[in-house]
């Protein structure tokens, strides 16, 4: 299937109604508006260390400059309020239970790779092993439940997903956000208001430049704190995590999780670019005053290049005995074998029971089960695939086209 209206969207009835409703309810993107709304939502007031406030200011200013429509501004504001409210609940929980800060995050397995490189399938496959702690999407949106009321987080997320499907029916084809799928800790990173997350919900040039020019170690340590809270609320204590953003933050990642096993997934960057551009351009119909495929291409081709150059630059920072590279085609050809090799590096036995559960997951989650999208880089974005391939050769030559692979030969610290 092909999305043939990227540049000139044909909105669904639900989308037209949402866009019209938002026009009558303008939002103000200011620090006070966000924090006051979070305080009212939670009844709490202690945000902990306030070094996040300048970062919140820059995010809001970026969004103000970004060309978002009224609905896009509402979505952005609501996300910022949710992150601030989640931070209030985390700080409240730690203040009441300081023993949380003694919780061990035990040798996490962390998957990092660009979208469409198999990260989502791999993390969900491994998360089917109940010896590992993982985070479903509904939990990522509100990691600490509200006190004194029924826990409706799953039901609320199910309703939200149904609403999103009505607004953007192809969303499940480009990136499924079903409530129970295992999600990225990027949502947790936003509790410290420092992540590339908002680049997926706007095009915040000001924030991007700030983020890339500042050390992220303190925010990765805050992520560790949030994981301690989640572990205290519900074990076990060995996590399976994943996020593409870690590709450009290997130093801070290893400072926060020095005993982690790192799994890096790799695929032809042209495939990654095609999917990324299509997804961002498709969602723009809901959030922007005008859909501009050329601007989407300029922003994200550059952004992906920055991520991958950081990955190539910093790959050798990872401990050789706890880091493995996985090529997409090798993973798809031998999924259980790939997991077995990752487990061996992580010092975790792949039991018969775990393997049986994973085989069932594979059977129930075939690729493109919602239908396969067709990508047209030249027609939709004016990009030549051969030129893109040449631009990303610095990465492909090291991680994609090298002769060795994970699926052949013994496991070694340098697979590719």
C-alpha positions as CSV (number, residue, x, y, z in Angstrom):
1,X,0.0,0.0,0.0
2,X,1.1,3.6,-0.7
3,X,0.2,6.8,1.0
4,X,-0.5,9.0,-2.0
5,X,-1.5,12.2,-0.3
6,X,1.6,13.0,1.8
7,X,1.9,16.6,0.4
8,X,-1.8,17.3,0.1
9,X,-3.5,15.3,2.8
10,X,-7.1,14.0,2.6
11,X,-8.1,14.2,6.3
12,X,-10.3,11.6,7.9
13,X,-13.6,12.8,9.4
14,X,-12.1,12.4,12.9
15,X,-9.1,14.4,12.0
16,X,-11.2,17.2,10.5
17,X,-13.2,17.4,13.7
18,X,-10.1,17.5,15.9
19,X,-8.4,20.2,13.9
20,X,-11.6,22.3,13.9
21,X,-12.1,21.9,17.7
22,X,-8.5,22.9,18.4
23,X,-8.9,26.2,16.6
24,X,-11.4,27.3,19.3
25,X,-9.1,26.4,22.2
26,X,-5.7,28.0,21.7
27,X,-2.9,27.1,24.1
28,X,-0.1,29.2,25.5
29,X,3.3,27.5,25.4
30,X,5.0,28.9,28.6
31,X,6.8,27.3,31.5
32,X,4.2,28.6,34.0
33,X,1.3,27.3,32.0
34,X,2.9,23.8,31.8
35,X,4.0,23.6,35.4
36,X,0.7,25.0,36.8
37,X,-1.3,22.5,34.8
38,X,0.9,19.6,36.1
39,X,0.5,20.8,39.7
40,X,-3.3,20.9,39.3
41,X,-3.3,17.5,37.6
42,X,-1.4,15.8,40.5
43,X,-1.9,17.9,43.6
44,X,1.8,17.9,44.0
45,X,4.4,20.7,43.8
46,X,7.9,19.3,44.3
47,X,9.7,18.9,40.9
48,X,13.0,18.0,42.6
49,X,16.1,19.6,41.1
50,X,15.0,22.5,38.9
51,X,17.9,22.4,36.5
52,X,15.4,21.1,33.9
53,X,13.6,24.5,33.7
54,X,15.9,26.2,31.2
55,X,15.6,23.1,29.0
56,X,11.8,23.2,29.2
57,X,11.9,26.9,28.2
58,X,13.9,26.1,25.1
59,X,11.6,23.2,24.1
60,X,8.6,25.5,24.4
61,X,10.2,28.3,22.5
62,X,11.2,25.9,19.8
63,X,7.6,24.7,19.5
64,X,6.4,28.3,19.4
65,X,8.7,28.9,16.4
66,X,7.9,25.7,14.7
67,X,4.8,26.3,12.5
68,X,2.6,24.0,14.5
69,X,-1.2,24.4,13.9
70,X,-3.6,24.7,16.8
71,X,-4.0,21.0,17.2
72,X,-0.2,20.5,17.1
73,X,0.3,23.1,19.8
74,X,-2.3,21.4,21.9
75,X,-0.7,18.0,21.5
76,X,2.7,19.5,22.4
77,X,1.4,21.3,25.4
78,X,-0.4,18.2,26.7
79,X,2.8,16.1,26.3
80,X,4.8,18.7,28.3
81,X,2.2,18.7,31.0
82,X,2.2,14.9,31.1
83,X,6.0,14.8,31.5
84,X,6.0,17.4,34.2
85,X,3.2,15.6,36.1
86,X,5.1,12.3,35.8
87,X,8.2,14.0,37.2
88,X,6.1,15.2,40.2
89,X,4.9,11.7,40.9
90,X,8.4,10.3,40.6
91,X,9.8,12.8,43.0
92,X,6.9,12.3,45.4
93,X,7.5,8.5,45.4
94,X,11.2,8.9,46.1
95,X,10.6,11.4,48.9
96,X,8.2,8.9,50.6
97,X,10.4,5.9,49.9
98,X,14.0,6.9,49.9
99,X,15.0,3.3,49.8
100,X,14.1,3.4,46.1
101,X,17.5,5.0,45.4
102,X,19.1,1.8,46.7
103,X,17.3,-0.4,44.1
104,X,19.7,-2.1,41.8
105,X,19.4,-1.9,38.0
106,X,21.0,-5.2,37.4
107,X,23.0,-5.6,34.1
108,X,20.3,-4.2,31.7
109,X,20.3,-5.3,28.1
110,X,19.9,-2.2,26.0
111,X,19.0,-2.3,22.3
112,X,19.9,0.7,20.2
113,X,19.5,1.2,16.5
114,X,17.7,3.4,14.0
115,X,13.9,2.8,13.3
116,X,13.2,0.0,10.9
117,X,16.4,-1.9,12.0
118,X,14.5,-4.5,14.0
119,X,14.7,-2.8,17.4
120,X,11.0,-2.9,18.2
121,X,10.6,-6.5,17.2
122,X,13.7,-7.6,19.0
123,X,12.8,-5.8,22.3
124,X,9.3,-7.2,22.2
125,X,10.6,-10.7,21.4
126,X,13.1,-10.6,24.3
127,X,10.5,-9.0,26.6
128,X,8.3,-12.1,26.2
129,X,10.8,-13.7,28.6
130,X,9.3,-12.8,32.0
131,X,12.7,-13.0,33.7
132,X,13.3,-9.5,32.1
133,X,11.6,-6.3,33.2
134,X,10.2,-4.3,30.3
135,X,7.9,-1.4,29.9
136,X,4.7,-1.5,27.9
137,X,3.5,1.6,26.1
138,X,0.7,2.3,28.6
139,X,3.2,2.3,31.5
140,X,5.7,4.6,29.6
141,X,3.0,7.3,29.3
142,X,2.4,7.4,33.0
143,X,5.0,5.4,34.9
144,X,3.8,6.1,38.4
145,X,0.0,5.7,38.9
146,X,-2.0,8.4,40.5
147,X,-2.7,7.8,44.2
148,X,-6.1,7.2,45.7
149,X,-8.0,6.4,42.5
150,X,-8.4,3.3,40.3
151,X,-5.5,2.6,38.0
152,X,-6.9,3.3,34.5
153,X,-3.6,3.7,32.6
154,X,-4.1,0.7,30.3
155,X,-7.8,1.6,29.6
156,X,-6.9,5.2,29.0
157,X,-4.1,4.2,26.5
158,X,-6.4,1.8,24.7
159,X,-8.9,4.6,24.2
160,X,-6.1,6.9,23.0
161,X,-4.8,4.3,20.6
162,X,-8.3,3.9,19.1
163,X,-8.6,7.6,18.7
164,X,-5.2,7.8,17.0
165,X,-6.2,5.1,14.6
166,X,-9.2,7.1,13.6
167,X,-7.0,10.2,13.0
168,X,-4.2,8.5,11.3
169,X,-5.2,5.0,10.0
170,X,-1.7,4.3,8.5
171,X,0.1,4.9,11.8
172,X,0.0,1.2,12.7
173,X,1.7,0.5,9.4
174,X,4.6,2.9,9.9
175,X,5.0,2.5,13.7
176,X,2.6,0.7,15.8
177,X,1.8,2.3,19.2
178,X,-0.6,-0.3,20.6
179,X,-1.0,-0.1,24.4
180,X,0.7,-3.3,25.4
181,X,3.6,-3.3,23.0
182,X,7.0,-2.8,24.7
183,X,8.0,0.8,24.3
184,X,11.1,2.9,24.5
185,X,12.5,4.6,27.6
186,X,12.7,7.8,25.6
187,X,9.4,8.7,27.3
188,X,11.1,8.4,30.7
189,X,14.0,10.6,29.5
190,X,11.5,13.4,28.9
191,X,10.8,13.6,32.6
192,X,14.1,15.5,32.8
193,X,13.2,17.4,29.6
194,X,16.3,16.3,27.8
195,X,16.0,14.0,24.8
196,X,15.6,14.1,21.1
197,X,12.0,12.9,21.7
198,X,10.4,16.2,20.8
199,X,12.0,16.0,17.3
200,X,9.5,13.3,16.6
201,X,6.6,15.5,17.5
202,X,7.8,18.8,16.0
203,X,10.9,20.1,14.2
204,X,12.5,22.1,17.0
205,X,15.7,23.5,15.4
206,X,16.5,25.6,18.5
207,X,16.1,22.6,20.8
208,X,18.1,20.2,18.5
209,X,21.1,22.6,18.5
210,X,21.0,23.0,22.3
211,X,20.6,19.2,22.9
212,X,23.6,18.3,20.6
213,X,25.8,20.9,22.2
214,X,25.3,19.9,25.9
215,X,26.4,16.8,27.8
216,X,23.5,14.5,28.6
217,X,25.0,12.5,31.5
218,X,22.9,14.1,34.2
219,X,19.7,13.3,32.3
220,X,20.8,9.7,31.8
221,X,21.3,9.5,35.5
222,X,17.8,10.8,36.0
223,X,16.6,8.0,33.6
224,X,18.3,5.5,36.0
225,X,16.4,7.1,38.9
226,X,13.0,6.6,37.1
227,X,13.9,3.0,36.3
228,X,14.6,2.5,40.0
229,X,11.1,3.7,40.8
230,X,9.6,1.4,38.3
231,X,11.6,-1.5,39.5
232,X,10.5,-0.8,43.1
233,X,6.9,-0.7,42.0
234,X,7.1,-3.9,39.9
235,X,10.1,-6.2,39.4
236,X,12.1,-8.0,38.2
237,X,15.2,-5.9,38.3
238,X,16.9,-6.9,35.1
239,X,15.7,-4.6,32.3
240,X,15.4,-5.0,28.6
241,X,15.4,-1.5,27.1
242,X,15.7,0.1,23.7
243,X,15.9,3.6,22.1
244,X,17.4,4.9,18.9
245,X,18.5,8.1,20.6
246,X,21.2,6.2,22.6
247,X,23.2,5.9,19.3
248,X,24.5,9.4,19.8
249,X,24.9,9.2,23.6
250,X,27.0,6.1,24.2
251,X,29.2,7.9,26.8
252,X,26.3,9.1,29.0
253,X,24.5,5.7,28.5
254,X,27.5,3.7,29.8
255,X,28.1,6.2,32.7
256,X,24.5,5.6,33.9
257,X,24.5,1.8,33.1
258,X,28.1,0.7,33.4
259,X,27.2,-3.0,33.6
260,X,24.8,-3.0,30.6
261,X,25.0,-5.3,27.6
262,X,24.6,-3.3,24.5
263,X,22.9,-4.6,21.3
264,X,23.3,-2.4,18.2
265,X,21.0,-3.2,15.3
266,X,22.0,-2.2,11.7
267,X,20.3,-1.9,8.3
268,X,20.8,-0.1,5.0
269,X,20.3,3.6,6.0
270,X,18.3,4.3,2.8
271,X,15.5,2.0,4.2
272,X,15.7,3.8,7.5
273,X,15.4,7.2,5.8
274,X,12.5,6.2,3.6
275,X,10.5,5.0,6.6
276,X,11.4,7.9,8.8
277,X,10.5,10.6,6.3
278,X,7.2,8.9,5.4
279,X,6.2,8.6,9.1
280,X,7.1,12.2,9.9
281,X,5.4,13.6,6.8
282,X,2.3,11.6,7.4
283,X,1.9,12.8,11.0
284,X,2.5,16.4,9.9
285,X,-1.0,16.5,8.4
286,X,-2.3,16.7,12.0
287,X,0.2,19.0,13.6
288,X,1.5,21.5,11.1
289,X,0.1,24.6,9.4
290,X,1.5,23.2,6.1
291,X,2.9,19.9,5.1
292,X,6.3,20.3,3.4
293,X,8.0,17.1,2.3
294,X,11.1,18.9,1.3
295,X,11.6,20.4,4.8
296,X,10.9,16.9,6.3
297,X,13.6,15.5,4.1
298,X,16.2,18.2,4.8
299,X,15.7,17.9,8.6
300,X,15.7,14.1,8.9
301,X,18.4,13.1,6.5
302,X,20.7,15.5,8.3
303,X,19.5,14.2,11.7
304,X,19.9,10.6,10.8
305,X,23.4,11.3,9.5
306,X,24.3,13.0,12.8
307,X,23.1,10.0,14.8
308,X,25.0,7.6,12.6
309,X,28.2,9.6,12.6
310,X,28.1,9.7,16.4
311,X,27.5,5.9,16.4
312,X,30.5,5.3,14.2
313,X,32.6,7.7,16.2
314,X,31.8,6.3,19.7
315,X,31.2,2.6,19.0
316,X,34.6,1.7,20.4
317,X,33.6,3.3,23.8
318,X,31.5,0.2,24.4
319,X,33.1,-2.7,26.4
320,X,34.1,-5.4,23.9
321,X,32.8,-8.2,26.0
322,X,29.4,-6.6,26.4
323,X,28.6,-5.1,23.1
324,X,27.3,-6.9,19.9
325,X,26.3,-5.7,16.4
326,X,23.3,-7.3,14.8
327,X,22.4,-6.8,11.1
328,X,18.8,-6.7,10.3
329,X,19.0,-9.5,7.6
330,X,20.8,-11.8,10.0
331,X,18.2,-11.2,12.7
332,X,15.3,-11.9,10.3
333,X,16.9,-15.1,9.1
334,X,17.5,-16.5,12.5
335,X,15.6,-14.7,15.3
336,X,16.0,-17.3,18.0
337,X,19.7,-17.8,17.1
338,X,20.2,-14.0,17.4
339,X,18.6,-13.9,20.8
340,X,20.6,-16.9,22.0
341,X,23.9,-15.1,21.1
342,X,22.8,-11.9,22.8
343,X,21.8,-13.9,25.9
344,X,25.2,-15.6,25.9
345,X,27.0,-12.3,25.9
346,X,24.6,-11.1,28.7
347,X,25.3,-14.1,30.8
348,X,21.6,-15.2,30.6
349,X,20.6,-18.8,29.7
350,X,17.9,-19.1,27.0
351,X,15.7,-21.7,28.7
352,X,13.4,-24.0,26.9
353,X,10.4,-22.2,28.4
354,X,11.7,-18.8,27.2
355,X,12.4,-20.1,23.8
356,X,8.9,-21.6,23.5
357,X,7.3,-18.3,24.5
358,X,9.5,-16.5,21.9
359,X,8.6,-18.9,19.2
360,X,4.9,-18.2,19.9
361,X,5.6,-14.5,19.8
362,X,7.2,-14.8,16.4
363,X,4.3,-16.8,15.1
364,X,1.8,-14.2,16.2
365,X,3.8,-11.1,15.1
366,X,4.8,-11.6,11.5
367,X,6.4,-8.6,9.7
368,X,4.0,-6.2,8.0
369,X,1.0,-7.9,9.5
370,X,-0.9,-4.7,9.1
371,X,0.1,-4.4,5.5
372,X,3.4,-3.3,3.9
373,X,3.9,0.3,2.9
374,X,5.5,1.4,-0.3
375,X,8.1,4.1,0.0
376,X,8.9,6.5,-2.9
377,X,11.9,8.6,-2.0
378,X,12.3,10.4,-5.3
379,X,8.6,11.0,-6.0
380,X,7.6,12.1,-2.5
381,X,10.8,13.8,-1.3
382,X,13.0,14.5,-4.3
383,X,15.7,12.2,-3.1
384,X,17.8,9.8,-5.2
385,X,18.4,6.5,-3.3
386,X,21.8,6.1,-4.9
387,X,22.9,9.5,-3.7
388,X,21.7,8.7,-0.2
389,X,23.5,5.4,-0.2
390,X,26.7,7.2,-1.1
391,X,26.1,9.8,1.7
392,X,25.8,7.1,4.3
393,X,28.7,4.9,3.1
394,X,30.7,5.9,6.2
395,X,28.2,3.9,8.2
396,X,27.2,1.1,5.8
397,X,30.8,0.1,5.0
398,X,31.4,-0.6,8.7
399,X,28.1,-2.0,9.9
400,X,26.0,-3.2,6.9
401,X,28.1,-4.5,4.0
402,X,31.1,-6.0,5.9
403,X,31.4,-9.7,5.1
404,X,30.9,-11.3,8.5
405,X,27.6,-11.5,10.3
406,X,26.1,-12.5,13.6
407,X,24.5,-15.6,12.2
408,X,27.7,-17.3,11.2
409,X,30.7,-18.3,13.3
410,X,31.2,-18.0,17.1
411,X,30.1,-15.0,19.0
412,X,33.0,-12.4,19.3
413,X,33.3,-8.9,20.6
414,X,33.6,-7.5,17.0
415,X,30.9,-9.3,15.0
416,X,31.0,-7.1,11.9
